[in-house]
Amino acid sequence: MSTEYPSVQLEAGVLSVSGAIDAHNVAPLRAEGERLIAAASEGVVVDLAGLATTHSVILSMLLCWARLAEKQGVSLSFTGAPDRLVSLAALSNLADWLQSRP
């Protein structure tokens, strides 16, 4: 099991999500992502290439971010989703949504 500490950071319109995210550490990451998205004035691309784990709580976090972005009038798209996360999203009919591109 990976012990890479999870993080979320926004730079030049790219919100990078990395590390091992699970039910025990997702809440502060969700809050930080929401803070960064709320402060964004333009579109944000969520880069998921740095994820070290695949977990349903990650999809939940991404859906929360998407709702907030829509409410804020900020376009949100995703890139670099690991195959396992896309497969997990497909179980909930979310694969097309997750694989959206800017």
Gaussian input, Z-matrix of N, CA and C with variables (Angstrom, degrees):
# hf/3-21g

backbone

0 1
 N
 C     1     B1
 C     2     B2     1     A1
 N     3     B3     2     A2     1     D1
 C     4     B4     3     A3     2     D2
 C     5     B5     4     A4     3     D3
 N     6     B6     5     A5     4     D4
 C     7     B7     6     A6     5     D5
 C     8     B8     7     A7     6     D6
 N     9     B9     8     A8     7     D7
 C    10    B10     9     A9     8     D8
 C    11    B11    10    A10     9     D9
 N    12    B12    11    A11    10    D10
 C    13    B13    12    A12    11    D11
 C    14    B14    13    A13    12    D12
 N    15    B15    14    A14    13    D13
 C    16    B16    15    A15    14    D14
 C    17    B17    16    A16    15    D15
 N    18    B18    17    A17    16    D16
 C    19    B19    18    A18    17    D17
 C    20    B20    19    A19    18    D18
 N    21    B21    20    A20    19    D19
 C    22    B22    21    A21    20    D20
 C    23    B23    22    A22    21    D21
 N    24    B24    23    A23    22    D22
 C    25    B25    24    A24    23    D23
 C    26    B26    25    A25    24    D24
 N    27    B27    26    A26    25    D25
 C    28    B28    27    A27    26    D26
 C    29    B29    28    A28    27    D27
 N    30    B30    29    A29    28    D28
 C    31    B31    30    A30    29    D29
 C    32    B32    31    A31    30    D30
 N    33    B33    32    A32    31    D31
 C    34    B34    33    A33    32    D32
 C    35    B35    34    A34    33    D33
 N    36    B36    35    A35    34    D34
 C    37    B37    36    A36    35    D35
 C    38    B38    37    A37    36    D36
 N    39    B39    38    A38    37    D37
 C    40    B40    39    A39    38    D38
 C    41    B41    40    A40    39    D39
 N    42    B42    41    A41    40    D40
 C    43    B43    42    A42    41    D41
 C    44    B44    43    A43    42    D42
 N    45    B45    44    A44    43    D43
 C    46    B46    45    A45    44    D44
 C    47    B47    46    A46    45    D45
 N    48    B48    47    A47    46    D46
 C    49    B49    48    A48    47    D47
 C    50    B50    49    A49    48    D48
 N    51    B51    50    A50    49    D49
 C    52    B52    51    A51    50    D50
 C    53    B53    52    A52    51    D51
 N    54    B54    53    A53    52    D52
 C    55    B55    54    A54    53    D53
 C    56    B56    55    A55    54    D54
 N    57    B57    56    A56    55    D55
 C    58    B58    57    A57    56    D56
 C    59    B59    58    A58    57    D57
 N    60    B60    59    A59    58    D58
 C    61    B61    60    A60    59    D59
 C    62    B62    61    A61    60    D60
 N    63    B63    62    A62    61    D61
 C    64    B64    63    A63    62    D62
 C    65    B65    64    A64    63    D63
 N    66    B66    65    A65    64    D64
 C    67    B67    66    A66    65    D65
 C    68    B68    67    A67    66    D66
 N    69    B69    68    A68    67    D67
 C    70    B70    69    A69    68    D68
 C    71    B71    70    A70    69    D69
 N    72    B72    71    A71    70    D70
 C    73    B73    72    A72    71    D71
 C    74    B74    73    A73    72    D72
 N    75    B75    74    A74    73    D73
 C    76    B76    75    A75    74    D74
 C    77    B77    76    A76    75    D75
 N    78    B78    77    A77    76    D76
 C    79    B79    78    A78    77    D77
 C    80    B80    79    A79    78    D78
 N    81    B81    80    A80    79    D79
 C    82    B82    81    A81    80    D80
 C    83    B83    82    A82    81    D81
 N    84    B84    83    A83    82    D82
 C    85    B85    84    A84    83    D83
 C    86    B86    85    A85    84    D84
 N    87    B87    86    A86    85    D85
 C    88    B88    87    A87    86    D86
 C    89    B89    88    A88    87    D87
 N    90    B90    89    A89    88    D88
 C    91    B91    90    A90    89    D89
 C    92    B92    91    A91    90    D90
 N    93    B93    92    A92    91    D91
 C    94    B94    93    A93    92    D92
 C    95    B95    94    A94    93    D93
 N    96    B96    95    A95    94    D94
 C    97    B97    96    A96    95    D95
 C    98    B98    97    A97    96    D96
 N    99    B99    98    A98    97    D97
 C   100   B100    99    A99    98    D98
 C   101   B101   100   A100    99    D99
 N   102   B102   101   A101   100   D100
 C   103   B103   102   A102   101   D101
 C   104   B104   103   A103   102   D102
 N   105   B105   104   A104   103   D103
 C   106   B106   105   A105   104   D104
 C   107   B107   106   A106   105   D105
 N   108   B108   107   A107   106   D106
 C   109   B109   108   A108   107   D107
 C   110   B110   109   A109   108   D108
 N   111   B111   110   A110   109   D109
 C   112   B112   111   A111   110   D110
 C   113   B113   112   A112   111   D111
 N   114   B114   113   A113   112   D112
 C   115   B115   114   A114   113   D113
 C   116   B116   115   A115   114   D114
 N   117   B117   116   A116   115   D115
 C   118   B118   117   A117   116   D116
 C   119   B119   118   A118   117   D117
 N   120   B120   119   A119   118   D118
 C   121   B121   120   A120   119   D119
 C   122   B122   121   A121   120   D120
 N   123   B123   122   A122   121   D121
 C   124   B124   123   A123   122   D122
 C   125   B125   124   A124   123   D123
 N   126   B126   125   A125   124   D124
 C   127   B127   126   A126   125   D125
 C   128   B128   127   A127   126   D126
 N   129   B129   128   A128   127   D127
 C   130   B130   129   A129   128   D128
 C   131   B131   130   A130   129   D129
 N   132   B132   131   A131   130   D130
 C   133   B133   132   A132   131   D131
 C   134   B134   133   A133   132   D132
 N   135   B135   134   A134   133   D133
 C   136   B136   135   A135   134   D134
 C   137   B137   136   A136   135   D135
 N   138   B138   137   A137   136   D136
 C   139   B139   138   A138   137   D137
 C   140   B140   139   A139   138   D138
 N   141   B141   140   A140   139   D139
 C   142   B142   141   A141   140   D140
 C   143   B143   142   A142   141   D141
 N   144   B144   143   A143   142   D142
 C   145   B145   144   A144   143   D143
 C   146   B146   145   A145   144   D144
 N   147   B147   146   A146   145   D145
 C   148   B148   147   A147   146   D146
 C   149   B149   148   A148   147   D147
 N   150   B150   149   A149   148   D148
 C   151   B151   150   A150   149   D149
 C   152   B152   151   A151   150   D150
 N   153   B153   152   A152   151   D151
 C   154   B154   153   A153   152   D152
 C   155   B155   154   A154   153   D153
 N   156   B156   155   A155   154   D154
 C   157   B157   156   A156   155   D155
 C   158   B158   157   A157   156   D156
 N   159   B159   158   A158   157   D157
 C   160   B160   159   A159   158   D158
 C   161   B161   160   A160   159   D159
 N   162   B162   161   A161   160   D160
 C   163   B163   162   A162   161   D161
 C   164   B164   163   A163   162   D162
 N   165   B165   164   A164   163   D163
 C   166   B166   165   A165   164   D164
 C   167   B167   166   A166   165   D165
 N   168   B168   167   A167   166   D166
 C   169   B169   168   A168   167   D167
 C   170   B170   169   A169   168   D168
 N   171   B171   170   A170   169   D169
 C   172   B172   171   A171   170   D170
 C   173   B173   172   A172   171   D171
 N   174   B174   173   A173   172   D172
 C   175   B175   174   A174   173   D173
 C   176   B176   175   A175   174   D174
 N   177   B177   176   A176   175   D175
 C   178   B178   177   A177   176   D176
 C   179   B179   178   A178   177   D177
 N   180   B180   179   A179   178   D178
 C   181   B181   180   A180   179   D179
 C   182   B182   181   A181   180   D180
 N   183   B183   182   A182   181   D181
 C   184   B184   183   A183   182   D182
 C   185   B185   184   A184   183   D183
 N   186   B186   185   A185   184   D184
 C   187   B187   186   A186   185   D185
 C   188   B188   187   A187   186   D186
 N   189   B189   188   A188   187   D187
 C   190   B190   189   A189   188   D188
 C   191   B191   190   A190   189   D189
 N   192   B192   191   A191   190   D190
 C   193   B193   192   A192   191   D191
 C   194   B194   193   A193   192   D192
 N   195   B195   194   A194   193   D193
 C   196   B196   195   A195   194   D194
 C   197   B197   196   A196   195   D195
 N   198   B198   197   A197   196   D196
 C   199   B199   198   A198   197   D197
 C   200   B200   199   A199   198   D198
 N   201   B201   200   A200   199   D199
 C   202   B202   201   A201   200   D200
 C   203   B203   202   A202   201   D201
 N   204   B204   203   A203   202   D202
 C   205   B205   204   A204   203   D203
 C   206   B206   205   A205   204   D204
 N   207   B207   206   A206   205   D205
 C   208   B208   207   A207   206   D206
 C   209   B209   208   A208   207   D207
 N   210   B210   209   A209   208   D208
 C   211   B211   210   A210   209   D209
 C   212   B212   211   A211   210   D210
 N   213   B213   212   A212   211   D211
 C   214   B214   213   A213   212   D212
 C   215   B215   214   A214   213   D213
 N   216   B216   215   A215   214   D214
 C   217   B217   216   A216   215   D215
 C   218   B218   217   A217   216   D216
 N   219   B219   218   A218   217   D217
 C   220   B220   219   A219   218   D218
 C   221   B221   220   A220   219   D219
 N   222   B222   221   A221   220   D220
 C   223   B223   222   A222   221   D221
 C   224   B224   223   A223   222   D222
 N   225   B225   224   A224   223   D223
 C   226   B226   225   A225   224   D224
 C   227   B227   226   A226   225   D225
 N   228   B228   227   A227   226   D226
 C   229   B229   228   A228   227   D227
 C   230   B230   229   A229   228   D228
 N   231   B231   230   A230   229   D229
 C   232   B232   231   A231   230   D230
 C   233   B233   232   A232   231   D231
 N   234   B234   233   A233   232   D232
 C   235   B235   234   A234   233   D233
 C   236   B236   235   A235   234   D234
 N   237   B237   236   A236   235   D235
 C   238   B238   237   A237   236   D236
 C   239   B239   238   A238   237   D237
 N   240   B240   239   A239   238   D238
 C   241   B241   240   A240   239   D239
 C   242   B242   241   A241   240   D240
 N   243   B243   242   A242   241   D241
 C   244   B244   243   A243   242   D242
 C   245   B245   244   A244   243   D243
 N   246   B246   245   A245   244   D244
 C   247   B247   246   A246   245   D245
 C   248   B248   247   A247   246   D246
 N   249   B249   248   A248   247   D247
 C   250   B250   249   A249   248   D248
 C   251   B251   250   A250   249   D249
 N   252   B252   251   A251   250   D250
 C   253   B253   252   A252   251   D251
 C   254   B254   253   A253   252   D252
 N   255   B255   254   A254   253   D253
 C   256   B256   255   A255   254   D254
 C   257   B257   256   A256   255   D255
 N   258   B258   257   A257   256   D256
 C   259   B259   258   A258   257   D257
 C   260   B260   259   A259   258   D258
 N   261   B261   260   A260   259   D259
 C   262   B262   261   A261   260   D260
 C   263   B263   262   A262   261   D261
 N   264   B264   263   A263   262   D262
 C   265   B265   264   A264   263   D263
 C   266   B266   265   A265   264   D264
 N   267   B267   266   A266   265   D265
 C   268   B268   267   A267   266   D266
 C   269   B269   268   A268   267   D267
 N   270   B270   269   A269   268   D268
 C   271   B271   270   A270   269   D269
 C   272   B272   271   A271   270   D270
 N   273   B273   272   A272   271   D271
 C   274   B274   273   A273   272   D272
 C   275   B275   274   A274   273   D273
 N   276   B276   275   A275   274   D274
 C   277   B277   276   A276   275   D275
 C   278   B278   277   A277   276   D276
 N   279   B279   278   A278   277   D277
 C   280   B280   279   A279   278   D278
 C   281   B281   280   A280   279   D279
 N   282   B282   281   A281   280   D280
 C   283   B283   282   A282   281   D281
 C   284   B284   283   A283   282   D282
 N   285   B285   284   A284   283   D283
 C   286   B286   285   A285   284   D284
 C   287   B287   286   A286   285   D285
 N   288   B288   287   A287   286   D286
 C   289   B289   288   A288   287   D287
 C   290   B290   289   A289   288   D288
 N   291   B291   290   A290   289   D289
 C   292   B292   291   A291   290   D290
 C   293   B293   292   A292   291   D291
 N   294   B294   293   A293   292   D292
 C   295   B295   294   A294   293   D293
 C   296   B296   295   A295   294   D294
 N   297   B297   296   A296   295   D295
 C   298   B298   297   A297   296   D296
 C   299   B299   298   A298   297   D297
 N   300   B300   299   A299   298   D298
 C   301   B301   300   A300   299   D299
 C   302   B302   301   A301   300   D300
 N   303   B303   302   A302   301   D301
 C   304   B304   303   A303   302   D302
 C   305   B305   304   A304   303   D303

   B1=1.4498
   B2=1.5259
   B3=1.3277
   B4=1.4682
   B5=1.5212
   B6=1.2993
   B7=1.4588
   B8=1.5292
   B9=1.3208
   B10=1.4559
   B11=1.5190
   B12=1.3236
   B13=1.4554
   B14=1.5275
   B15=1.3297
   B16=1.4570
   B17=1.5248
   B18=1.3335
   B19=1.4618
   B20=1.5190
   B21=1.3283
   B22=1.4549
   B23=1.5226
   B24=1.3288
   B25=1.4674
   B26=1.5130
   B27=1.3244
   B28=1.4582
   B29=1.5210
   B30=1.3367
   B31=1.4554
   B32=1.5178
   B33=1.3177
   B34=1.4768
   B35=1.5209
   B36=1.3393
   B37=1.4535
   B38=1.5089
   B39=1.3464
   B40=1.4642
   B41=1.5278
   B42=1.3271
   B43=1.4572
   B44=1.5188
   B45=1.3223
   B46=1.4662
   B47=1.5159
   B48=1.3271
   B49=1.4595
   B50=1.5250
   B51=1.3213
   B52=1.4595
   B53=1.5157
   B54=1.3214
   B55=1.4548
   B56=1.5085
   B57=1.3242
   B58=1.4606
   B59=1.5226
   B60=1.3257
   B61=1.4662
   B62=1.5191
   B63=1.3499
   B64=1.4643
   B65=1.5291
   B66=1.3013
   B67=1.4627
   B68=1.5279
   B69=1.3167
   B70=1.4640
   B71=1.5266
   B72=1.3306
   B73=1.4676
   B74=1.5258
   B75=1.3287
   B76=1.4596
   B77=1.5320
   B78=1.3214
   B79=1.4696
   B80=1.5295
   B81=1.3372
   B82=1.4648
   B83=1.5289
   B84=1.3248
   B85=1.4680
   B86=1.5238
   B87=1.3249
   B88=1.4604
   B89=1.5274
   B90=1.3227
   B91=1.4627
   B92=1.5296
   B93=1.3276
   B94=1.4636
   B95=1.5297
   B96=1.3119
   B97=1.4581
   B98=1.5204
   B99=1.3240
   B100=1.4652
   B101=1.5275
   B102=1.3164
   B103=1.4656
   B104=1.5292
   B105=1.3237
   B106=1.4652
   B107=1.5237
   B108=1.3259
   B109=1.4624
   B110=1.5190
   B111=1.3351
   B112=1.4644
   B113=1.5215
   B114=1.3245
   B115=1.4692
   B116=1.5212
   B117=1.3254
   B118=1.4728
   B119=1.5230
   B120=1.3216
   B121=1.4599
   B122=1.5193
   B123=1.3053
   B124=1.4601
   B125=1.5186
   B126=1.3230
   B127=1.4515
   B128=1.5122
   B129=1.3029
   B130=1.4549
   B131=1.5292
   B132=1.3267
   B133=1.4591
   B134=1.5240
   B135=1.3202
   B136=1.4604
   B137=1.5228
   B138=1.3273
   B139=1.4662
   B140=1.5290
   B141=1.3334
   B142=1.4616
   B143=1.5231
   B144=1.3163
   B145=1.4641
   B146=1.5302
   B147=1.3212
   B148=1.4530
   B149=1.5146
   B150=1.3302
   B151=1.4600
   B152=1.5187
   B153=1.3225
   B154=1.4550
   B155=1.5243
   B156=1.3411
   B157=1.4620
   B158=1.5225
   B159=1.3228
   B160=1.4563
   B161=1.5184
   B162=1.3224
   B163=1.4554
   B164=1.5175
   B165=1.3132
   B166=1.4668
   B167=1.5280
   B168=1.3317
   B169=1.4690
   B170=1.5232
   B171=1.3306
   B172=1.4700
   B173=1.5253
   B174=1.3374
   B175=1.4644
   B176=1.5211
   B177=1.3139
   B178=1.4651
   B179=1.5268
   B180=1.3218
   B181=1.4601
   B182=1.5310
   B183=1.3341
   B184=1.4612
   B185=1.5280
   B186=1.3266
   B187=1.4658
   B188=1.5319
   B189=1.3181
   B190=1.4724
   B191=1.5234
   B192=1.3312
   B193=1.4666
   B194=1.5203
   B195=1.3413
   B196=1.4607
   B197=1.5295
   B198=1.3307
   B199=1.4712
   B200=1.5219
   B201=1.3165
   B202=1.4625
   B203=1.5209
   B204=1.3224
   B205=1.4645
   B206=1.5272
   B207=1.3292
   B208=1.4639
   B209=1.5270
   B210=1.3175
   B211=1.4683
   B212=1.5361
   B213=1.3474
   B214=1.4609
   B215=1.5333
   B216=1.3425
   B217=1.4579
   B218=1.5206
   B219=1.3333
   B220=1.4634
   B221=1.5250
   B222=1.3354
   B223=1.4664
   B224=1.5237
   B225=1.3209
   B226=1.4603
   B227=1.5150
   B228=1.3167
   B229=1.4622
   B230=1.5214
   B231=1.3195
   B232=1.4601
   B233=1.5209
   B234=1.3176
   B235=1.4538
   B236=1.5284
   B237=1.3128
   B238=1.4633
   B239=1.5041
   B240=1.3333
   B241=1.4613
   B242=1.5308
   B243=1.3268
   B244=1.4634
   B245=1.5345
   B246=1.3271
   B247=1.4699
   B248=1.5273
   B249=1.3071
   B250=1.4748
   B251=1.5257
   B252=1.3364
   B253=1.4650
   B254=1.5280
   B255=1.3309
   B256=1.4658
   B257=1.5322
   B258=1.3247
   B259=1.4675
   B260=1.5214
   B261=1.3086
   B262=1.4574
   B263=1.5282
   B264=1.3251
   B265=1.4646
   B266=1.5237
   B267=1.3331
   B268=1.4664
   B269=1.5240
   B270=1.3227
   B271=1.4625
   B272=1.5261
   B273=1.3207
   B274=1.4615
   B275=1.5271
   B276=1.3246
   B277=1.4726
   B278=1.5269
   B279=1.3160
   B280=1.4661
   B281=1.5222
   B282=1.3214
   B283=1.4692
   B284=1.5237
   B285=1.3313
   B286=1.4733
   B287=1.5236
   B288=1.3203
   B289=1.4661
   B290=1.5265
   B291=1.3275
   B292=1.4611
   B293=1.5210
   B294=1.3130
   B295=1.4501
   B296=1.5328
   B297=1.3281
   B298=1.4631
   B299=1.5170
   B300=1.3057
   B301=1.4709
   B302=1.5104
   B303=1.3208
   B304=1.4726
   B305=1.5165
   A1=109.34
   A2=115.01
   A3=120.05
   A4=110.58
   A5=115.93
   A6=120.16
   A7=110.54
   A8=116.76
   A9=120.82
   A10=109.36
   A11=116.50
   A12=121.05
   A13=110.03
   A14=117.87
   A15=120.35
   A16=112.16
   A17=115.30
   A18=119.33
   A19=110.19
   A20=113.74
   A21=123.02
   A22=105.86
   A23=116.42
   A24=118.49
   A25=110.22
   A26=115.85
   A27=121.98
   A28=109.29
   A29=115.06
   A30=120.56
   A31=108.60
   A32=116.24
   A33=122.73
   A34=112.33
   A35=116.52
   A36=120.87
   A37=115.55
   A38=117.05
   A39=121.10
   A40=109.02
   A41=115.31
   A42=121.89
   A43=107.38
   A44=116.75
   A45=122.05
   A46=110.01
   A47=115.22
   A48=122.24
   A49=106.19
   A50=116.73
   A51=118.62
   A52=111.08
   A53=114.24
   A54=121.08
   A55=113.15
   A56=114.49
   A57=123.20
   A58=109.45
   A59=116.16
   A60=121.45
   A61=108.58
   A62=115.42
   A63=120.55
   A64=109.14
   A65=116.44
   A66=121.29
   A67=112.55
   A68=117.51
   A69=120.89
   A70=113.44
   A71=117.70
   A72=118.79
   A73=113.86
   A74=118.30
   A75=119.92
   A76=112.91
   A77=119.22
   A78=121.19
   A79=113.59
   A80=119.93
   A81=118.27
   A82=112.53
   A83=117.55
   A84=119.96
   A85=110.53
   A86=115.98
   A87=119.90
   A88=109.90
   A89=116.54
   A90=120.94
   A91=111.64
   A92=116.87
   A93=120.35
   A94=110.34
   A95=117.46
   A96=121.05
   A97=111.37
   A98=116.67
   A99=120.45
   A100=111.05
   A101=116.54
   A102=120.22
   A103=110.33
   A104=116.09
   A105=120.40
   A106=111.73
   A107=117.44
   A108=120.94
   A109=110.40
   A110=117.17
   A111=121.28
   A112=111.19
   A113=117.36
   A114=121.66
   A115=112.32
   A116=117.31
   A117=120.95
   A118=109.79
   A119=116.10
   A120=119.91
   A121=111.65
   A122=117.46
   A123=121.26
   A124=109.16
   A125=115.93
   A126=120.75
   A127=112.84
   A128=115.25
   A129=122.56
   A130=108.65
   A131=115.73
   A132=121.75
   A133=106.98
   A134=116.36
   A135=121.41
   A136=108.05
   A137=115.95
   A138=122.06
   A139=108.82
   A140=115.22
   A141=121.30
   A142=112.92
   A143=117.37
   A144=121.12
   A145=112.87
   A146=118.37
   A147=120.99
   A148=115.09
   A149=117.55
   A150=119.28
   A151=111.16
   A152=116.20
   A153=121.57
   A154=111.58
   A155=117.29
   A156=121.35
   A157=109.55
   A158=114.91
   A159=122.04
   A160=106.66
   A161=116.69
   A162=120.88
   A163=108.45
   A164=116.83
   A165=120.65
   A166=112.30
   A167=117.66
   A168=118.78
   A169=111.49
   A170=117.72
   A171=120.48
   A172=109.03
   A173=117.12
   A174=119.87
   A175=110.90
   A176=116.69
   A177=120.80
   A178=110.73
   A179=116.81
   A180=121.67
   A181=110.47
   A182=117.03
   A183=120.80
   A184=111.49
   A185=116.82
   A186=120.20
   A187=110.87
   A188=116.70
   A189=120.51
   A190=110.34
   A191=116.31
   A192=120.30
   A193=110.83
   A194=116.76
   A195=120.81
   A196=110.88
   A197=116.71
   A198=119.97
   A199=110.74
   A200=116.70
   A201=120.27
   A202=110.75
   A203=116.98
   A204=120.72
   A205=110.27
   A206=117.02
   A207=120.44
   A208=110.22
   A209=116.29
   A210=121.55
   A211=111.08
   A212=116.31
   A213=122.06
   A214=112.17
   A215=117.16
   A216=120.75
   A217=112.99
   A218=116.68
   A219=123.02
   A220=107.84
   A221=116.95
   A222=118.49
   A223=109.12
   A224=115.15
   A225=120.88
   A226=107.78
   A227=116.25
   A228=120.79
   A229=108.17
   A230=114.82
   A231=120.97
   A232=110.46
   A233=115.54
   A234=121.34
   A235=108.22
   A236=115.73
   A237=120.83
   A238=115.50
   A239=118.58
   A240=119.64
   A241=109.92
   A242=117.46
   A243=120.20
   A244=110.38
   A245=116.75
   A246=121.53
   A247=112.00
   A248=116.59
   A249=119.59
   A250=111.02
   A251=117.64
   A252=119.96
   A253=110.12
   A254=116.96
   A255=121.05
   A256=109.56
   A257=117.47
   A258=121.27
   A259=110.81
   A260=116.85
   A261=121.22
   A262=110.36
   A263=116.72
   A264=121.18
   A265=110.63
   A266=116.74
   A267=120.74
   A268=111.41
   A269=117.39
   A270=120.55
   A271=111.50
   A272=116.71
   A273=121.82
   A274=112.06
   A275=116.19
   A276=121.73
   A277=112.13
   A278=116.33
   A279=122.05
   A280=112.95
   A281=118.77
   A282=120.59
   A283=112.02
   A284=117.20
   A285=119.94
   A286=110.64
   A287=115.74
   A288=120.73
   A289=110.74
   A290=116.53
   A291=120.99
   A292=111.39
   A293=117.53
   A294=120.95
   A295=112.80
   A296=116.75
   A297=119.82
   A298=109.19
   A299=115.32
   A300=120.66
   A301=109.09
   A302=116.44
   A303=118.87
   A304=111.29
   D1=136.10
   D2=-178.10
   D3=-73.38
   D4=142.57
   D5=176.85
   D6=-113.38
   D7=13.62
   D8=-179.57
   D9=-61.11
   D10=124.87
   D11=-176.76
   D12=-67.37
   D13=129.33
   D14=-177.63
   D15=-74.53
   D16=149.55
   D17=177.61
   D18=-151.58
   D19=159.89
   D20=175.60
   D21=-135.08
   D22=127.66
   D23=176.90
   D24=-145.23
   D25=145.89
   D26=-178.60
   D27=-112.09
   D28=126.26
   D29=177.61
   D30=-146.65
   D31=123.37
   D32=177.37
   D33=54.06
   D34=42.64
   D35=176.62
   D36=79.53
   D37=3.99
   D38=178.25
   D39=-112.67
   D40=119.76
   D41=177.33
   D42=-95.52
   D43=104.26
   D44=-176.96
   D45=-89.57
   D46=127.77
   D47=178.76
   D48=-114.38
   D49=125.49
   D50=-177.74
   D51=-144.31
   D52=163.47
   D53=175.74
   D54=98.41
   D55=-170.63
   D56=-178.24
   D57=-97.29
   D58=103.75
   D59=-177.24
   D60=-102.94
   D61=132.66
   D62=177.66
   D63=-145.97
   D64=-175.76
   D65=-175.96
   D66=-62.04
   D67=-22.98
   D68=-177.03
   D69=-81.99
   D70=-22.49
   D71=-176.01
   D72=-125.61
   D73=5.21
   D74=-175.08
   D75=-71.40
   D76=-32.75
   D77=-174.03
   D78=-58.30
   D79=-49.71
   D80=179.20
   D81=-66.54
   D82=-31.66
   D83=177.54
   D84=-68.15
   D85=-41.40
   D86=177.24
   D87=-60.10
   D88=-46.33
   D89=-179.52
   D90=-62.05
   D91=-42.28
   D92=179.63
   D93=-66.05
   D94=-42.79
   D95=177.08
   D96=-61.05
   D97=-42.06
   D98=178.38
   D99=-63.50
   D100=-39.58
   D101=178.25
   D102=-62.42
   D103=-44.60
   D104=-178.70
   D105=-67.98
   D106=-40.88
   D107=179.16
   D108=-66.05
   D109=-41.16
   D110=179.75
   D111=-62.58
   D112=-29.80
   D113=-179.17
   D114=-85.28
   D115=-12.26
   D116=-177.97
   D117=-75.64
   D118=141.81
   D119=179.32
   D120=-104.46
   D121=-13.49
   D122=-179.16
   D123=-129.69
   D124=-168.30
   D125=-178.93
   D126=-64.10
   D127=149.85
   D128=178.68
   D129=-124.42
   D130=132.75
   D131=173.83
   D132=-104.49
   D133=121.66
   D134=178.50
   D135=-90.35
   D136=114.69
   D137=-179.18
   D138=-95.32
   D139=114.73
   D140=-176.17
   D141=-102.32
   D142=7.98
   D143=-175.54
   D144=-62.72
   D145=-24.16
   D146=-177.14
   D147=-88.47
   D148=4.07
   D149=-179.70
   D150=-65.36
   D151=135.96
   D152=178.86
   D153=-101.58
   D154=-9.82
   D155=-178.73
   D156=-136.47
   D157=163.12
   D158=173.19
   D159=-124.10
   D160=121.83
   D161=-175.59
   D162=-151.40
   D163=147.16
   D164=-179.43
   D165=-61.54
   D166=-27.78
   D167=179.16
   D168=-65.49
   D169=-23.81
   D170=176.68
   D171=-67.37
   D172=-44.02
   D173=177.19
   D174=-61.08
   D175=-41.63
   D176=178.24
   D177=-60.07
   D178=-44.87
   D179=178.56
   D180=-60.77
   D181=-44.42
   D182=-179.16
   D183=-64.64
   D184=-38.19
   D185=177.16
   D186=-64.95
   D187=-39.98
   D188=176.84
   D189=-61.81
   D190=-43.71
   D191=178.43
   D192=-62.46
   D193=-40.82
   D194=-179.00
   D195=-64.16
   D196=-41.27
   D197=177.81
   D198=-63.05
   D199=-43.81
   D200=179.39
   D201=-63.46
   D202=-45.28
   D203=-179.17
   D204=-59.93
   D205=-42.42
   D206=179.34
   D207=-62.85
   D208=-42.84
   D209=178.69
   D210=-62.42
   D211=-35.74
   D212=-178.27
   D213=-83.74
   D214=-8.44
   D215=-176.80
   D216=75.09
   D217=25.69
   D218=179.66
   D219=-106.48
   D220=128.15
   D221=177.33
   D222=-74.79
   D223=140.02
   D224=-177.93
   D225=-130.45
   D226=129.44
   D227=176.24
   D228=-136.23
   D229=167.41
   D230=-173.81
   D231=-124.85
   D232=146.12
   D233=176.20
   D234=-143.69
   D235=155.36
   D236=173.79
   D237=72.57
   D238=19.34
   D239=-179.94
   D240=-64.80
   D241=127.58
   D242=177.86
   D243=-61.19
   D244=149.13
   D245=-178.94
   D246=-54.45
   D247=-39.76
   D248=-178.48
   D249=-65.51
   D250=-34.58
   D251=177.84
   D252=-71.14
   D253=-38.56
   D254=176.62
   D255=-62.78
   D256=-41.61
   D257=177.86
   D258=-62.55
   D259=-42.68
   D260=177.37
   D261=-63.19
   D262=-41.34
   D263=178.35
   D264=-63.05
   D265=-35.89
   D266=-179.11
   D267=-62.38
   D268=-30.98
   D269=178.34
   D270=-62.88
   D271=-25.18
   D272=178.89
   D273=-107.70
   D274=16.64
   D275=-177.59
   D276=57.67
   D277=36.31
   D278=-179.89
   D279=-112.84
   D280=4.38
   D281=-175.44
   D282=-61.03
   D283=-44.10
   D284=-179.76
   D285=-62.84
   D286=-41.56
   D287=179.18
   D288=-62.81
   D289=-44.53
   D290=-177.85
   D291=-67.66
   D292=-31.92
   D293=-176.67
   D294=-90.79
   D295=12.83
   D296=178.10
   D297=-62.75
   D298=148.96
   D299=-179.32
   D300=-121.61
   D301=157.35
   D302=178.89
   D303=-63.25

